[in-house]
Amino acid sequence: MDLLDYLKAKIQNSNYPVVITGPRITFPSDTLPFKANYFGHSLNDILSLDFLQSNYEIFIKTCILIGEWNKKKPNYIHESIKELDIPIITENIDMLHTIAGSKKVIQLLGNIQDFVCTKCNFSIPFFQSKKYINIHKPFYCPECHSPIKLNIVLKGEAIRNFHHALNEIYKADTLLILGSDLDRWPINKLNQLANKQGSKIIIINEFKV
Ligand SMILES: [Zn+2]
């Protein structure tokens, strides 16, 4: 049975199925980039407010590298979820659900499509940022010279759209959790709530590459 048929079977008797997705749907193998080494640090460590403040040069160089994920295309998992046509709550920052054509996507951690200033309103799409960016020297806001970052939620910053996500979970009688470890507070509250209210929960973390 392929993934789409499997998921359809799981939600066929559900009135309001919802899916939470995490990085393992974009990177189905074990070689998750979050565990990879960037300039001697893990991505997990770098994408934090503390790291931005203490080591901006490595921070911004890493942002430039992961901005290249904007070239990624949706895979069979994104396509299957799109076919289900159900609300999506995602930890992913790559926009691949939207690119696959999914309509209702709640992004908890922002996305990598733009660079934004940490102080003023300056923002620029990643692919137009090359005129400012040179990986050999740190890049600051051209308006106010403050540090910039991809438009993502760093560790130490508040999760976005959490109340929208909660609203969906309240309505969900079935919750699919695909490719997420749900190890980040308060995202882990979502499946705890679903569990508490008796929603059916289906977790899939292994995908063929
Ligand atoms: Zn600025």
Boltz pocket constraint, residues with backbone or C-beta under 6 A from the ligand:
constraints:
  - pocket:
      binder: B
      contacts: [[A, 117], [A, 118], [A, 119], [A, 120], [A, 121], [A, 122], [A, 141], [A, 142], [A, 143], [A, 144], [A, 145], [A, 146]]
      max_distance: 6.0
